[in-house]
Amino acid sequence: MDGRLRTAVLLALACAAPLAAAQADWRGVTHPARARVDYMLKCQGCHQPGGIGNPAHTPPLTGQVAQFLAVPGGREFLGRVPGVASTDLDDERLAELLNWTLYRFDAGHLPSGFQPYTAAEVGALRKIPLRLERLETRNRLLAEMERVHEK
């Protein structure tokens, strides 16, 4: 193994160890490795590997996504946005992916007493997906989040 490859492997292992330890406490995430792959396959194309999104088309997840849980309707919004509601994952894997995403990209804003999404909850939410009203709903929730932070 050449020196650069060896360094890359060691760096990847060093970074993965703390994340794996933290994931042990992620309620609602039974298979963190599978959830990570699901994110890579279903979400990363738009939200980017680090959850930073794309300013022109896709909102960031990093440091923001869990804040939706602090406002009325925000939890439901996350389960109804088109990319979530229309994915081909079953309800159980989608609930796990939502929970993984919240922990991975915005654990600092998870409310105390956070209740992980369940398959039943996700199944009910994705039956009423947001369509044309998605942007209006998101903007209303963002405005409410601003008011919460001002207090």
N, C-alpha and C positions, 0 to 999 in steps of 0.2 A: 504494500500500500504506500503510495507516495505521500510525502509530507503534508501537502495541501488537503488531500482526501482524509488523511488521519486526523488532521486538525478540525476539519468540518464535522467528521463523525463524533469526535470528542465534544465539540461545542454543542452539537445537536443533543447528545446524551446529557450534558450538563444542564441544558435548558429544559429538557423533557422531565428530568427527575423532580424538580419542585412543582411543576404543573401536575404531574401524576399524583404527587402527595396531596395537593390541594383538591384534586378531583375526587379523592376518596370521600370528601365531605359534601359533595354536590348532590343534594337530595333530588330525586327525580331523574338522575343520570346514572342508569345502571351499567351502561356500556359506553364510557367516555371515548374510547378509541373509535367505536362505530359512529358515535355522534359527530366526532371530528371529521371522519370521512364523509358522512352525510352532509356536513357543512361544506366541505370542499366540493362535493359533487352538485349540491342543490343551491348553495347560497354564495359561495366565494366568487363566482363569475361576475356578479354584480357588486357585492359588498366588499370584495377584495379579501386577500388572506388575513390581513390584520383588522378587518371589520371597519375600515375607514370609509367605505362607500366611494361614490363618485359624485362630486358636487353637481354635475349636470343632470344626473338621472337617478342616483341611488343614495338614500340617506345613510349616514354612518351609524354603526352599532356601538363602536368603542366609546365608552364614557357617557352613553346616552340611552341605550335601549331600555335599561331597567327603570329609568325615570318615568316611562309610560305607566308603570305599575302604581305610581303615586297619585294618579288622577283618575276620577271616575270615567270608565269606558276605555281606559288605556290598556288594561289586561286583555279585554275583548278585542281591541284593535289589533294587537300583536298576533292573535290567532286568526284574524279575518283578512289581513292584507293579502293581496293577490299571490305573491310569491310563496306565502305560507299556506294559504287555504287551497291552492291548486296543485301543490306538489304531489308527486305520486307515492310518497311515503305513506305507510299506514298510520293510523292515529297514534299508536303507541310510540313508534319511532319519531313521529313528528313532535309529540309532546316532549320526548327526550331531547330532541334537537333544539326546541325552544328553550328548555331549561338549560341545556349546555351553553347555548348562545348567551343567555342572560349571565350565567356565571363567568363564562370566558371573556366576554367583552365589557361587562359593566357590573361586576360583583359589588363594587363600592356603593352602588345606588340601589341594591336590592333592599326592599323594606324589611324591617325586623318582623319576624314571623312569616317570611315569604313562604307561600304554599306553592310547590311546584305544579306546573300544568300536568293534568292527567289525560289519558287517552280519551276518556269520556268527554271531558271538557273540550278538548281539541276537536273531537268528532262533531260536537254540537256547533262550535264556532265556525268550522269550515263549511258547514251547510248554508251559512249566510255570509258568503264572502263579500268584501268591499269591492266595488267596481269603480264607476265614475266618481263616486263620493269619497274615494280614498284620500285624495289630496286635501279636500275640504275638512274631512274628519281629522287627518293628521295635523293640519294647521290649527284647528280648534284645540286639540289636545296639547300641542306645543305652547299655545297661548296660556292654557291652564297651567302647564308646567312652569311657565315663567312666573305666573302669579304665586304658585306654591313656593318657588325659590325666593321671591321678594319678601315673603313673610319672615 
